[in-house]
Every structure is written in structure tokens, then in C-alpha cells.
């Protein structure tokens, strides 16, 4: 009997040890409240597009001058942070080595025909949230592969006074803010219609996540920590050869090559109350259908923001923070240039700089403020530029370590904005732009809970 009890106890001890070596954590965030937004666009509204052949001719349609104003408000989610749920796991492999993984999905807290909430899954290259796995070595660092945050976003997350919230006014982490009407209901996070030519839209300043990334991170040593990544999105090629009785080799009809890749990295330095960081990342898309078609569709302009076709998307970010005790100061700069790989004079570019402060008021309240300016070129070398600015105020009231109330308000304004889009030819650069001004504001009050 005693032997049996000893055997059971030994088995339990081994099982407990095995469980201690590996763990899985469920975590997440829920954000819900009330918000509103407004936008005003003034001046001639122009739309530019390439002709059917895609060989460089540009057509323009301009409406009469006027003012277009849109307002919206309602209950919804994601006023401060995007709601999400995730699973994070680690396993001790011995010798200071461990394996780890993260699977994360956004939560749509608004009813959209899928019940009380729906879970968004990854369905695009840089789509929903993080999904990766890797290995870590104590005293050295870690390597991970999958859909992950870029070095620029990770640096911005720890150097932004407003915590990268979802309201207007932040020129570094630009958002449309507020709540918009979609699918017959009030939905959260989409905000107002994207005014891409204003320089303020959603995530136009840098790439937040990318797929197929191999990321290397060092541990912090003597105040320094480094990160680097390689993204291999895949290289595909194909051809269409029509046979001929006259020539055994046949006739080449067309061929195509698609190559997506990226590189980047960052360096951080922590010294007492000072923190500085520098990041750079570049994403390339090279798509060649044949010798006469070299499409360049960079985004920002008129329609969807994306890094385009036949482009080199170069992004850099620099920031510093200093904790003065009574408040913490923030200084940020971001620059993004999306350039045609076949014609360097065809590009779009956005740069912005911002200062901010964050201060505790007692044990439960924190307040912050930020202000910044920027400039944007929508149509390449020699084109007109848009100037924009933004500011934001916010406060958090902590009910506990996991739950807080928040109130945020922000404004942006753009002068001499341009609305333009490239044609389909890599040798075409659009000018002849129409000056336009934009003004936008948004606010949100709500509650956020992390678990």
C-alpha cells in the first residue's frame, strides 16, 4: 500500500514538473464607450486616374468648389485601444533555451450580425493581429517567425504620450478616430471616411505588422537592445508560350515575376531616465508583367492606403523620452517614402514630428497632451505639398491595475492638400493638383479592461 502511494506521489511530482516547464496564458483587452467625430473638406474636389491603356495619359474630373462636412457619433468600441484576445505560451527546453508562441485576434465588440461580438482572423499579408512562434536563449536573445509587429511600431508603442490610441490628433500614429456608419449600424474603429490626401488617415505613417517575418532580438546589454528582421513574402514567376508549327520554340506571349521582400531593424538605448530609439524598415514589391507594363500604385492617394505595386516602401522613426519625475517628455519623428522602383521621380512621401507630455495626478489619474506638424507630397518630384498639424488631450482614471476609464479629444487640420493618383505607367508622374483643406476632430469616453 505504501509502495503504491509512493508511486502515485512520484507520478504526480513528475507531472507537476512537466506542467511547470510549459505554460499557456489567455490574455486580452475590451474597450467600449461613446464617441463622435466630424470632418470638413473645402475646395475643388479632383479625381485623377490613368487611361485604359495604362501608358501615361491622365484624365481629370473636377467638381465645383464647396464644403463637405460629415459628423457621426454613437456607442461603440476601441475608443482608446483595439479590443483583442490572444494566447501566449512558453516551454522550457532546458539549458536556458525556451520555445514560445503568440496567437492574437481582434475583437469586434459591436453587433454586426455575428452575435454579441465577432473575432477577426488573419486573411491578408499584414492583416489582423500577431501570429508567430520562436526560440529564446537566456543571456542572448530570441528569434521568431510569423506575422509580427514591425520595429517602427514597437518603438512607437513605448515612445508615444497617448499610448497609440485610436483618436484624431496624433500625427505619428494617424487615425480617423471616432465612429462611422457601416452595414446599417454604428461600427467602431473605422471613424470617418479616409481623407488620404490630407496626410491624416489610418496607419499611413508606417507599417504596423507584416507577415512572413523572421525577427531577431537581443537582450538589453549595457543599456542597448537591437532588433532586426527579414521578410520573405515569396517570389513567383510564370510565362505563357503559344506553340507554332513554324518554330519549335514557340512564341513568347507574356511573362510575369512577383517578388515581395523586406528588411529592417532598430536600436534602443536606456540610461537612467533617458530612452532613445532609432528604427528603419523597407518593404519592396516588384511586379513585372511584360516589358511595357510597369504598374505603380503606391496608395495614400484617393483610395486605399497600401504599399503598392512596383514600389520600395522606406520608413524610418526616431524618438526619445525623458522622465522628469513630475512628468515625462516625448519627442518623435517619422518619415515614409514610397518610391517607384522603375522611376525614382515618381513617389509619395509623408513626414511628421511631434512632442508630448504625460503626467500622473495622484495615484489613479494620468493626463497627457501632444502636438505635431507634418508635410506630405502626393505626386512625386516637383509636385505641391500638403501641410498638416494635429493635437490631442487625454486622461486615464485607473479603477484597478486592469480597469480604467478614459476621455480623449483630438483635432487635425490640413492646408494646401492635394488629391492626385498616379496612372498605370511607371514613367508617369501626376502634377496639376487642386488645393484642398481638411479639418477633423474626434472624441471618445469609455472604459477599458485588460485580462
Steps between C-alpha positions, in 0.01 A plus 500: 500500500781734596683416175188581299462834676865581437460416131193723468682783679801462271281506189328814629835667563620422146173625353525819704857554381396450138217749534733751665729486199229611257213745529226658289346835592174643371510880488303779343345843513144634474428867429153650478347846531350796317671705232452741215686655210463772239681590179489800268650503150511827302612595150489339154463124515714336230534139394790384285529163334706329230357425160392155390827414327703592806766675292502829678207718390311641797135599511361742759148564625447799729183588686401853594663664801319459825504369855422142595435437870435165669415426862435178687470376859382196691579216735783276387832342580871569462494866598837474676632156403399228256320215676676166461545149633819297492678184606863511609705194588853409610683172551826445684728296274788488747840664503348849504316436173124541469238482228216749476199594287232770473163484325292819510172612341307827507157503662215689336291596800219652291216276384547443129274204437741259667355514851631707787849514356702349219863397475702630207753255361803556283401508136769721350876533499506764773142443609356454843735453801820317590549127439853365547724248676868495590792402719674699776839453662555654842784752498493533121161578347227344291392418145138485382316451171148588387270805497659750739524867590762694307795664680353845434169412665666342802713812544199731461302300758744591779569860389150642444341717769145388411580130485415471128128551559238501223398868494592789271785736581803269503714579192731201563235230547234658282139384537166617366355465849145487625226276371366449151183360349539174314284200407192676637642545849746699704836325488810576699850586389431595138439864582416737218571454130876488444625835370821351368621811322484689830793304641281375784330166445551162672854366535636699206822597682652150533428127472370354827526125429641285223475131416776246436746685723808345660576727798816494713514683834786533744466532874583842645873523559674810642183694427477393134253267331487419129238357265518393136266327257484348156165463324477250215153532354576272211629518146284366218557490127308368203476516124252431225649350182280431196618215278564550130548259214762734354724508806548221746582750774162669471410866543536678834167667578569641847695433816464623855704516819382595848754552779409620851769548762599729784775580748529721804618546855524725801734593785383614845706654779389539863703712744339583833194714408599548134381270221589542132415283200563494124326272248506439126302259283454451128241291313537427129243384249627431149236387251587483131238371257690580182744757369229760431298482823662615822214590731560743786213526751642641823190579707430810715333648195121506460440139598642227723829548684744224415864463411412452133638315202852543361595703805768534762331608823764660726407593859707648781419600857699680771382579852615586851333517842619643830334454837524824700311351794203736502447429129646302211601669174474347151664595169415314175579514128378274217567499125355275230582503130339263250701512180457346155776245452504585127489879533645677805319827423161330547435472873286605793648613830373586847698632796388620844642608833326509837563596864301377797480487879339255739461564873346321797244689708483309823511121507208430266497771232737560207465782245677551169528749218673491161540731201668453165541616142573328170532523126390274217586472131238305307627518144876471472787727408404867459143452624319717753507395865234488770567634849313357798496528878329329789461509876346276762399504869412196709467358847485155660339426838617165639235306688748214545811361335284356222208742461499870415266772384619733222412823322683612181458790259707584191506726195684507169517758222649495151573792266594494131414132482513324165281226362684306233568149385758351269409342168602145419827587331821495695621798296209730590496750784180692563503871570217751436357461848213685667558674837267369770471544876384246758405529866410209724433436868392207711438409863434188705408424861486144621631215710787263419570166670803278448519136602 
